[in-house]
Amino acid sequence: MSISWNKLTQNIIASGSADCSILLWDLETGSAKECLTHHKDKVQTLCWHLAEGSTLLSGGYDNTCQVTDCRTKNSKSWIVDGEVEHLIWDVSNPFSFLAGTSEGSAVCIDIRQEKPLYTIAAHDNEVSGLAMTRLVPGLLATCSADKTVKVWQISDNKPSCVTSRAFPEAASLHCLSFCPDYATMLAIGALSGGLLMWDIASNKDFRDAFNHPAVERFLVSRFSTVFE
């Protein structure tokens, strides 16, 4: 149901299963080295920590998010308001992650604390995708089975919706990701309609909310093209 490649220990991938387990695979030998069994239902989403190669984030149909030290198998869990659809680590805070739930919520959790930092009523249906980029601090994008993508400003743990866009041609939106080289370009995976693209810097509300060099470069490039 889920898979995550460890970019810091590149021979290791983690896979999550409907049998409630997580397997850690060694790509050099093609064999499973460890089995984690702390979830009580299907494991829907996995994400390795961005800086700590032994720390794995997982979420399941048991309404829990788990952070596990794969060296010791010790884990810490948090209960959220629904099945965990997607998880990402906060690119600007190594102690925080965000979870999208089947109830339409986006939940931010600091692993040093017992309760969430905040919960956003983000969508009318499950939050199937979350994305952040290091190039624009405080920028979060979410997508949903409700066919919308929303853009949020989450700096200082005070989230606000900046803009949104509906994709009625898509039966459902499943995932999204920022381009690593073009700070404001979103790629969105849809049930129908294939791969969708949205450059959010074309939206005035976004440009007004984010005063950032990456956004300024977008505007400069657009005007340069017009006057060539």
C-alpha positions as CSV (number, residue, x, y, z in Angstrom):
1,M,0.0,0.0,0.0
2,S,3.0,2.3,0.6
3,I,6.7,2.5,-0.1
4,S,9.4,5.0,0.8
5,W,13.1,5.1,-0.2
6,N,15.6,6.1,2.3
7,K,17.7,8.8,0.6
8,L,20.3,8.9,3.4
9,T,20.8,5.1,3.5
10,Q,20.2,4.4,-0.2
11,N,20.1,0.6,-0.1
12,I,17.1,0.7,2.2
13,I,13.4,1.0,1.4
14,A,10.3,0.6,3.6
15,S,7.1,-0.9,2.5
16,G,3.7,-0.8,4.3
17,S,1.1,-3.5,3.9
18,A,-2.6,-4.3,4.3
19,D,-1.4,-6.9,6.8
20,C,-0.5,-4.0,9.2
21,S,3.2,-4.6,9.0
22,I,6.1,-2.5,7.7
23,L,9.1,-4.3,6.1
24,L,12.6,-2.8,5.8
25,W,14.2,-4.1,2.6
26,D,17.9,-4.2,1.7
27,L,18.1,-3.5,-2.0
28,E,21.6,-5.0,-2.2
29,T,20.4,-8.4,-1.1
30,G,16.7,-8.1,-2.2
31,S,15.6,-9.3,1.2
32,A,13.6,-7.9,4.1
33,K,15.8,-7.2,7.1
34,E,13.3,-6.0,9.7
35,C,9.5,-6.2,10.3
36,L,7.7,-3.5,12.3
37,T,4.3,-4.4,13.7
38,H,3.2,-1.4,15.8
39,H,0.2,-0.5,13.6
40,K,-3.2,-2.2,14.2
41,D,-4.6,-1.8,10.7
42,K,-3.4,-1.2,7.1
43,V,-0.3,0.9,6.7
44,Q,-1.3,3.6,4.1
45,T,1.7,6.0,4.0
46,L,5.4,6.1,4.9
47,C,8.1,8.8,4.9
48,W,11.7,8.6,6.0
49,H,13.1,11.6,8.0
50,L,14.9,14.2,5.8
51,A,18.0,14.2,8.1
52,E,17.9,11.2,10.4
53,G,18.3,8.1,8.3
54,S,17.0,5.7,11.0
55,T,13.7,7.6,11.7
56,L,10.6,6.4,9.9
57,L,7.2,8.1,9.9
58,S,4.1,6.0,9.2
59,G,0.4,6.3,9.1
60,G,-2.4,3.8,8.9
61,Y,-6.1,3.0,8.9
62,D,-5.9,2.7,12.7
63,N,-6.0,6.5,12.9
64,T,-2.5,6.8,14.2
65,C,0.7,8.4,13.1
66,Q,3.9,6.7,14.3
67,V,7.5,7.8,14.5
68,T,9.9,4.8,14.8
69,D,13.6,4.6,15.5
70,C,14.4,1.6,13.2
71,R,17.6,0.9,15.2
72,T,15.7,0.1,18.4
73,K,12.1,-0.4,17.0
74,N,10.9,2.1,19.7
75,S,8.0,4.2,18.4
76,K,5.8,7.1,19.5
77,S,2.2,7.5,18.3
78,W,-0.4,10.2,17.9
79,I,-4.1,9.6,17.3
80,V,-5.8,11.8,14.6
81,D,-9.4,12.3,13.5
82,G,-9.5,9.7,10.8
83,E,-7.5,7.2,8.7
84,V,-4.1,8.7,7.8
85,E,-4.0,9.2,4.0
86,H,-0.6,10.9,3.6
87,L,2.4,12.1,5.6
88,I,5.3,14.5,5.0
89,W,8.0,15.9,7.2
90,D,8.1,19.7,7.5
91,V,11.0,20.8,5.4
92,S,11.6,23.8,7.6
93,N,11.4,22.1,11.0
94,P,13.1,18.7,11.6
95,F,10.8,18.0,14.6
96,S,7.5,18.4,12.8
97,F,5.4,16.5,10.3
98,L,2.0,16.9,8.7
99,A,-0.7,14.3,8.2
100,G,-3.7,14.3,5.8
101,T,-6.7,12.4,7.1
102,S,-9.8,10.7,5.6
103,E,-11.9,13.4,7.4
104,G,-10.4,16.2,5.3
105,S,-8.0,17.4,8.0
106,A,-4.4,18.5,7.7
107,V,-2.7,18.0,11.1
108,C,0.7,19.4,12.2
109,I,2.5,17.5,14.9
110,D,5.7,18.3,16.8
111,I,7.3,14.9,17.8
112,R,8.5,16.5,21.1
113,Q,4.9,17.1,22.1
114,E,1.9,15.0,22.9
115,K,-0.8,17.0,21.1
116,P,-0.9,18.5,17.6
117,L,0.3,22.0,17.0
118,Y,-2.8,22.7,14.9
119,T,-5.4,21.0,12.8
120,I,-6.8,22.5,9.6
121,A,-10.2,21.7,8.2
122,A,-8.6,21.6,4.8
123,H,-11.1,19.8,2.5
124,D,-14.6,18.4,2.1
125,N,-13.1,14.9,1.5
126,E,-10.0,13.0,2.3
127,V,-6.7,14.9,2.1
128,S,-4.8,12.6,-0.3
129,G,-1.7,14.7,-0.9
130,L,0.5,17.2,0.9
131,A,3.6,19.0,-0.4
132,M,6.1,21.5,0.7
133,T,9.2,23.1,-0.9
134,R,12.4,24.3,0.7
135,L,12.5,27.1,-1.8
136,V,9.5,29.0,-0.4
137,P,9.3,28.8,3.5
138,G,5.9,28.4,5.0
139,L,4.3,27.1,1.8
140,L,2.0,24.1,2.0
141,A,-0.1,22.6,-0.8
142,T,-2.9,20.1,-0.2
143,C,-5.1,18.1,-2.6
144,S,-8.2,16.0,-2.1
145,A,-10.8,13.6,-3.5
146,D,-13.0,16.8,-3.6
147,K,-11.1,17.7,-6.8
148,T,-9.4,20.8,-5.3
149,V,-5.9,22.0,-4.6
150,K,-5.4,24.5,-1.8
151,V,-2.4,26.6,-1.0
152,W,-1.6,27.5,2.6
153,Q,0.7,29.9,4.5
154,I,1.7,28.0,7.7
155,S,4.5,30.1,9.0
156,D,4.6,30.5,12.9
157,N,2.1,27.7,13.2
158,K,-0.7,30.0,12.1
159,P,-2.1,28.4,9.0
160,S,-4.3,30.4,6.6
161,C,-5.6,29.4,3.1
162,V,-4.1,31.7,0.5
163,T,-5.9,30.4,-2.6
164,S,-7.5,27.3,-4.1
165,R,-8.2,25.8,-7.5
166,A,-10.8,23.2,-8.6
167,F,-10.0,20.6,-11.2
168,P,-13.4,19.5,-12.3
169,E,-12.0,17.3,-15.1
170,A,-10.4,15.1,-12.5
171,A,-12.6,12.4,-10.9
172,S,-10.3,12.7,-7.8
173,L,-6.9,14.1,-6.9
174,H,-4.5,11.6,-5.4
175,C,-1.1,13.2,-5.0
176,L,0.9,16.4,-5.6
177,S,4.6,17.5,-5.6
178,F,6.5,20.7,-6.1
179,C,9.2,20.8,-8.8
180,P,12.6,20.8,-7.0
181,D,14.0,23.3,-9.5
182,Y,11.0,25.6,-10.1
183,A,9.7,26.7,-6.7
184,T,6.0,27.4,-7.6
185,M,5.3,24.6,-10.1
186,L,3.0,21.8,-8.8
187,A,2.5,18.4,-10.4
188,I,-0.8,16.8,-9.5
189,G,-1.8,13.2,-10.0
190,A,-5.5,12.7,-10.9
191,L,-7.8,9.6,-11.2
192,S,-8.8,10.8,-14.6
193,G,-7.1,13.4,-16.8
194,G,-3.6,12.1,-16.1
195,L,-0.9,14.5,-14.8
196,L,-2.0,18.0,-14.1
197,M,0.2,21.1,-13.8
198,W,-0.4,24.4,-11.9
199,D,2.1,27.2,-11.6
200,I,0.8,28.8,-8.4
201,A,2.8,32.0,-9.0
202,S,0.3,32.9,-11.7
203,N,-2.2,33.5,-8.9
204,K,-2.3,37.1,-7.5
205,D,-3.4,36.0,-4.0
206,F,-0.4,33.7,-3.8
207,R,2.0,36.4,-5.0
208,D,0.6,38.9,-2.5
209,A,0.9,36.4,0.4
210,F,4.4,35.2,-0.3
211,N,7.0,37.9,-0.6
212,H,9.9,35.6,-1.6
213,P,12.7,35.7,-4.1
214,A,11.4,32.6,-5.9
215,V,8.2,34.3,-6.6
216,E,10.0,37.5,-7.7
217,R,12.0,35.4,-10.2
218,F,8.8,34.1,-11.6
219,L,7.5,37.6,-12.3
220,V,10.8,38.7,-13.8
221,S,10.9,35.7,-16.2
222,R,7.4,36.3,-17.3
223,F,8.0,40.0,-18.1
224,S,11.3,39.1,-19.8
225,T,9.4,36.7,-22.1
226,V,6.7,39.3,-22.9
227,F,9.2,42.0,-24.0
228,E,11.7,39.8,-25.9
